[in-house]
């Protein structure tokens, strides 16, 4: 009996010890457990929120596209990486991530104070993709190879290269003929995720190819046009940013600019440019190339000679944001040239006069032309030109130089004139 009582007592004591130990809590251990639990909950919520934003963004990006038969490219639209999406469709994150996305869409801030590219003054071909339908082939181009269509990127229309080797050419009359004059310029904005965008100086569909290398490769960190090759100073690399590409050809001499920096300067080319083809060699269904704001123009007389001959300088290359008086940085080539001209000739005075095309109502165009002329004057004064040598006025759409029925005609009418006074 005594043995049984001893065993019972021992058992009860053992069970009581277990229960007592179960009630003892280590505060540090419990805090760590609770912290981990909360972090995991926040991560789960963040992931859910990110995917919701991503699905919503992809819906906006491709919602305007026409329905068509399911193919490889359409299936791939669900696989577009975040770095190729417009800024507003990147999944939400912290403030630093949102600012980074904004910087990608806008591109880096640049110093164009020494930019010396001056575009041609007679537009041969221009496409700003106004009125184009999302998902369709761009109407002012012809296809040489691959798969290309209009897309919306950052709230504006762009040309998207969707397949390896995709290439386009301007859709012009008599494309088999040499349509590039002995003095011309080419400009465009390009989004290059990796590898290179290639600009051929002949129409690969309608013209015979030259026997030598006749194309410019534009990489995220430089340019290559045989025999010249150059990279951005300091090893800078600008993949997944908008890059402004500018090319100037003058009677056998070619220069090419990467944003505000001239990287190519060849005194004697070994080929004659006859046309333009733009190709994204390594574009794919998972990594798209984009271009926009394409312009080919015939170059002309030096500004001083033009002023002495005509009494004014007509500048089509001074550009502003749509329906605004905000100057685009690539306009600084012309403005720098005007400033140098005025510094070299201190007796010259100009009336800076703005003109628009016929889009929009008369009153708005009049106001816009006045504001844009004033912006140019203010910019020149910042370049140390005496304000007393400058006046400004706007003419709206009242003095067209060309038709308003074509993109090229409208581009010629959107101008700033420097009239000698």
HUUR-V417361 format. One record per helix or strand of 2 or more residues. SS is the DSSP state (~ for helix, > for strand). FROM is the first residue (numbers start at 1). LEN is the number of residues. If there is no record, write none. Layout:
SS|FROM|LEN, SS|FROM|LEN
This chain:
~|2|21, ~|27|36, ~|72|8, ~|82|3, ~|87|3, ~|95|12, >|122|6, >|141|5, >|148|6, >|156|6, >|166|5, >|183|9, >|196|5, >|215|5, >|222|4, >|228|4, ~|233|3, >|242|9, >|253|6, >|261|6, >|277|4, >|289|10, ~|303|8, >|312|4, ~|329|16, >|350|6, ~|362|21, ~|387|3, >|390|5, ~|407|7, >|415|6
